[in-house]
Amino acid sequence: MAEDELELIYCVDSSSLINVQRTYPLAVFPGVWERMAELARAGRLISAREVYNELERGADDEIVQWAKANRYIFQDPDADQIEVAREIVNDPKFPGLFDVDSETPDADPFVIALAVVQQRRITLFPKKYLVVADEGKAKPGKKPRIPDVCNDSRYALECVNILEMIQREGWEFVKKVGGATA
């Protein structure tokens, strides 16, 4: 089956949601926020509960308000996702991905586990789960990052940033000039 026949589901990390706020502020780019809400309502933008918790611990800003309004996208992990997250954080290939001294869980392994488990589940309608994270691969000798885990052969997930998600969705935004579209 060709990729263009698959429904794309985006598992978004807090880094991408924070980047939306920084790069596409609501007052200037309301269309981006509206389209993200449409993806959420369609069940095509999902995330882990830990992402919501990370956002909520930050400032009470636009992205936190958006997250609260779209709380349903932030899923509690099931037993399979917890097992995959545990596998990720205990893997010696990914030292430092998870801060063991942190009082609160890091969202990264849970975002990846959500995509991994959902992708492995057989459904009547084929779907492709992508992880959306606005961070690059780790530099040599540095702690691993989400794209490093996604690229591991055991998970084989595609990892894109928020702009790549926008491009895949074919979103276009036009400037309004005096009430008219330019």
C-alpha positions as CSV (number, residue, x, y, z in Angstrom):
1,M,0.0,0.0,0.0
2,A,1.4,3.4,-1.0
3,E,2.0,6.0,1.8
4,D,-0.4,8.4,0.2
5,E,-3.2,5.9,0.8
6,L,-2.5,5.8,4.5
7,E,-4.1,8.1,7.0
8,L,-1.4,10.0,8.8
9,I,-1.6,10.3,12.6
10,Y,0.7,12.7,14.3
11,C,2.0,12.0,17.9
12,V,3.2,15.4,19.0
13,D,5.8,16.2,21.6
14,S,5.8,19.3,23.8
15,S,8.8,20.7,21.8
16,S,6.6,21.0,18.7
17,L,3.7,22.5,20.5
18,I,6.0,25.1,22.2
19,N,7.5,25.8,18.8
20,V,4.0,26.5,17.3
21,Q,3.6,29.2,20.0
22,R,7.0,30.7,19.3
23,T,6.9,30.5,15.5
24,Y,3.2,30.9,14.7
25,P,1.7,33.0,17.5
26,L,-2.1,32.8,17.6
27,A,-2.6,36.6,17.1
28,V,-0.6,36.4,13.8
29,F,-1.3,32.9,12.6
30,P,-4.7,31.8,13.8
31,G,-5.1,29.5,10.8
32,V,-2.3,27.3,12.1
33,W,-4.0,26.9,15.4
34,E,-7.4,26.3,13.8
35,R,-5.9,23.6,11.5
36,M,-4.3,21.9,14.5
37,A,-7.6,21.8,16.3
38,E,-9.2,20.3,13.2
39,L,-6.6,17.6,13.2
40,A,-7.2,17.0,16.9
41,R,-11.0,16.7,16.4
42,A,-10.4,14.2,13.5
43,G,-8.2,12.1,15.8
44,R,-5.2,12.7,13.7
45,L,-3.2,14.8,16.3
46,I,-2.6,12.9,19.5
47,S,-0.1,13.0,22.3
48,A,0.8,11.5,25.6
49,R,-0.6,12.7,28.9
50,E,3.0,13.5,30.0
51,V,3.2,16.1,27.3
52,Y,0.1,17.9,28.8
53,N,1.8,17.7,32.2
54,E,5.0,19.2,30.8
55,L,3.0,22.1,29.2
56,E,1.0,22.7,32.3
57,R,4.1,23.0,34.4
58,G,5.3,25.8,32.2
59,A,3.9,29.3,31.9
60,D,0.1,29.8,31.5
61,D,0.4,30.9,27.9
62,E,-1.3,30.3,24.6
63,I,-0.2,26.8,24.1
64,V,-1.3,25.8,27.6
65,Q,-4.7,27.3,26.9
66,W,-4.9,25.4,23.6
67,A,-3.9,22.2,25.3
68,K,-6.6,22.7,27.9
69,A,-9.2,23.3,25.2
70,N,-8.0,20.1,23.4
71,R,-7.3,18.0,26.5
72,Y,-8.8,14.9,24.9
73,I,-5.8,14.5,22.6
74,F,-3.5,13.7,25.5
75,Q,-3.9,10.0,26.2
76,D,-3.1,8.1,29.3
77,P,-0.6,5.3,28.6
78,D,-1.9,1.8,28.5
79,A,0.0,-1.3,29.6
80,D,1.6,-1.8,26.2
81,Q,2.8,1.8,26.0
82,I,4.2,1.6,29.5
83,E,6.2,-1.5,28.5
84,V,7.6,0.2,25.4
85,A,8.5,3.3,27.3
86,R,10.2,1.2,29.9
87,E,12.1,-0.6,27.1
88,I,13.2,2.7,25.7
89,V,14.5,4.2,29.0
90,N,16.3,1.0,29.9
91,D,18.0,0.6,26.5
92,P,21.8,1.2,26.8
93,K,21.7,2.7,23.3
94,F,19.8,5.7,24.7
95,P,21.6,6.8,27.9
96,G,20.3,10.0,29.3
97,L,17.1,10.2,27.2
98,F,15.2,10.0,30.5
99,D,16.2,11.9,33.6
100,V,16.0,9.3,36.4
101,D,16.4,12.0,39.0
102,S,13.4,13.9,37.8
103,E,10.4,14.0,40.1
104,T,8.0,14.0,37.2
105,P,8.1,11.7,34.2
106,D,9.7,12.9,31.0
107,A,7.3,12.8,28.1
108,D,9.7,11.8,25.3
109,P,9.6,8.0,25.9
110,F,5.8,8.1,26.2
111,V,5.3,10.0,23.0
112,I,7.4,7.5,21.1
113,A,5.7,4.6,22.9
114,L,2.3,5.9,21.9
115,A,3.3,6.0,18.2
116,V,5.0,2.6,18.4
117,V,2.1,0.8,20.0
118,Q,-0.6,2.4,17.9
119,Q,1.4,1.6,14.7
120,R,1.7,-2.1,15.7
121,R,-2.0,-2.5,16.3
122,I,-3.9,-3.9,13.4
123,T,-6.8,-1.8,12.2
124,L,-9.3,-2.2,9.4
125,F,-8.1,1.2,8.0
126,P,-4.4,1.5,7.5
127,K,-2.7,4.3,9.3
128,K,0.8,5.6,9.6
129,Y,1.9,7.1,12.9
130,L,4.6,9.8,12.8
131,V,6.3,11.5,15.8
132,V,6.3,15.3,15.7
133,A,9.3,16.7,17.6
134,D,11.1,19.9,17.0
135,E,14.5,18.6,17.9
136,G,17.3,17.2,15.7
137,K,19.3,14.0,16.2
138,A,21.8,14.1,19.0
139,K,25.4,15.2,18.2
140,P,28.0,12.6,18.9
141,G,28.6,12.1,22.6
142,K,25.5,14.0,23.6
143,K,22.3,12.6,25.2
144,P,20.0,10.9,22.7
145,R,16.9,12.7,21.5
146,I,13.5,11.6,20.1
147,P,14.7,11.3,16.4
148,D,17.5,8.9,17.6
149,V,15.0,6.6,19.2
150,C,12.5,6.8,16.3
151,N,15.2,5.9,13.8
152,D,16.2,2.7,15.8
153,S,15.3,-0.4,13.7
154,R,13.1,-1.7,16.5
155,Y,10.8,1.3,16.2
156,A,11.3,2.5,12.6
157,L,9.1,5.6,13.1
158,E,9.3,8.7,11.0
159,C,10.0,11.8,13.0
160,V,9.1,15.2,11.5
161,N,9.0,18.7,12.9
162,I,6.0,20.9,13.0
163,L,6.7,22.6,9.7
164,E,7.1,19.3,8.0
165,M,3.7,18.3,9.4
166,I,2.2,21.5,8.0
167,Q,3.8,20.8,4.6
168,R,2.6,17.1,4.6
169,E,-0.9,18.3,5.3
170,G,-0.7,20.8,2.4
171,W,-1.8,23.7,4.6
172,E,-1.5,27.1,2.9
173,F,-2.1,30.4,4.5
174,V,-2.7,33.7,2.8
175,K,-2.4,37.2,4.0
176,K,-5.5,39.3,4.3
177,V,-5.1,42.9,3.2
178,G,-7.9,45.3,4.2
179,G,-10.4,42.4,4.4
180,A,-9.4,41.0,1.0
181,T,-7.1,38.0,0.5
182,A,-3.8,38.8,-1.1
